[in-house]
């Protein structure tokens, strides 16, 4: 397949994504995480049908980079709000704490497993452990939104699930900034790792402030697109050129806009509908990047990391049920519901693969892909069960008889 | 490209824009100095962001002294380009060619959609005279000037008078090529309406077809003059005829398809335009269809055979607000400043004579066609700009005559650089003086914070 045909295919997919966002009638159509497009990418990719060859996949690396960074921006812009509701600070802190816990468990497991059972050099083991933890620390907010909208759920548990899922993005974006700054090959050798992390995030903050100032007075959509695209592409390209994390830079930029811009709601309304059209091609490309032909010890480590993730999530849910009223009695299910993984996990893995290609990147990407599939299988079902038990959705309501949709969770 | 006018911007706004422009330059300057060796796709991403942001801000700042936005985009590209600050390197400029393809297809589509049959009818007489006079008088006169100063042109040294005549005719063809992109860029920014705007658009779009025919004719005539073995072949015209007919046919089909889509679906036009711009342009090249002509015909069909023209134009304007900035800023980065420095005396002489003969031809054709006074006075103003089309023609000529092709192309680049910088300024000045630019304030989008929650 040539590049133009593939590009047209991606545009068709983006078109489909935009219809999925825009069409009220088919909202909730498809899987929560978009895992079907991941599988489609894998099937079309070099591992199975080779319709999309490896060189073609590599040609589209800038598309991946830009797509991943744009997702970072969207996540940053929408970080502090679910629909029209502000996310409470305790929920943000809880989401971050859960992400840190899961990341610590998975990283520790992978670190010890890789140190003892794989021939990887020390530096690769550390990179593997850190990125695996980062990938597993995220919960996709689409999964929560999907369940909530499909079953018409409403209540404190649904809100908590939505808020903590959204809050989990911060840690993944930050940890990727640390990994990229720490890996060899980063520019600014005179700076410490912390200095390079601050440069990644500072770049995003400066560009976020610049965009906020430029959009400051009157808000004209045509001009705003130019400014938002310009600043995000500049941030992406600059961070990538310095071998730092573009995703973290654009996330910081989005978050800065969400905090300082007086037009934060307009900006969110502008960029949120672009998420799905960008997401589907990125997920498809991620599928095409996945390589399953890895040494057995690494495949075992992927399985181990997933088990660690499940245990960590369930433990977090159980602990939370002791302290949080909405989670009381449904800790196991709530923990399970947080297993849903999606765009950000894949984006982190893809960004790592672009920055540090090799067998470790392939393993992390495989982990992210399997994590998405596993989360798709377990997450929405667990959340539904938790919401039923919490009395926030009716147990007998089949999907076809869903309640009218709630205000958008986007 | 953002619209002209709008609420009067305060000094504070301008200061913010200037500071942001400095930040934009500063960020990329710092990055390129810290990591200078990169020639990969990653540099392209940063360059697109830089050109978009710097172009937008520069255009806003130059607006204060009455210059068109297009000059701002070009200037941002020139300053950031490979010859001054080297923030965008040659490799990156080449990598951005898909953006040019997309922009040109959008420009042609919009150009066609702006041409209404009834409007064309109203300027038909003037158009016919202008096409005839501008295409013959300017061609012959500029060719004459080229012949006269050939002694100062580096690549013509040692040529026989016959060969010089052939090269002069080819330069004459280059002189009658215009810039649809610059015309559309200025019209899009100023939202100008009136006889000068209508005439300019119609003339420039039509001249695209005329120049293609003229080039084929002059290549046929110049070959026996320049090379001893060359002969006149009618075969070139047959091929050209087929290409023009097939381009129109394909364009009409595309236009009908677009009109149906706009009527029945009418959504996600950004993605549809991207697919058309990227996908069809390459397909057209592959099947030897002139994409500019095909897109022009498509836009024309949408406007004149359906009621979907305004919707199409609105979508192109939205998409173009980003694409055109990058396109013109890239064109600025592409300008070969060292070459211009080397060839400027000859290039300036040729550009000045071209501008002069264009004005004279405009006056003559205006008088013959009995155009309104405003058209007689300013009808020529859009015809000075040159850009991608002229450079494309120079590539064709350089390929046809490799013995002097490189020199010819270098001089073309230098001349186009001058016309590219001066032309848009002249056109905007003329539109302002003719009172055709829109001075109404564009709508400011209401803030969503006042709206009820979305359901």
Interface residues (C-beta under 8 A of the other chain):
Chain A: X4 X7 X8 X11 X12 X14 X15 X18 X19 X22 X61 X62 X65 X66 X83 X84 X187 X188 X203 X206 X207 X210 X213 X214 X216 X217 X218 X219 X220 X221 X222 X223 X225 X226 X227 X229 X230 X231 X232 X233 X234 X235 X236 X237 X238 X240 X241 X242 X243 X263 X265 X266 X269 X277 X405 X407 X408
Chain B: X2 X3 X6 X7 X13 X16 X17 X19 X20 X23 X24 X27 X28 X31 X32 X34 X35 X38 X41 X42 X43 X44 X45 X46 X47 X48 X49 X50 X52 X53 X54 X56 X57 X267 X268 X271 X272 X274 X275 X278 X279 X282 X283 X317 X318 X321 X322 X325 X442 X444 X445 X447 X448 X449 X453 X454 X455
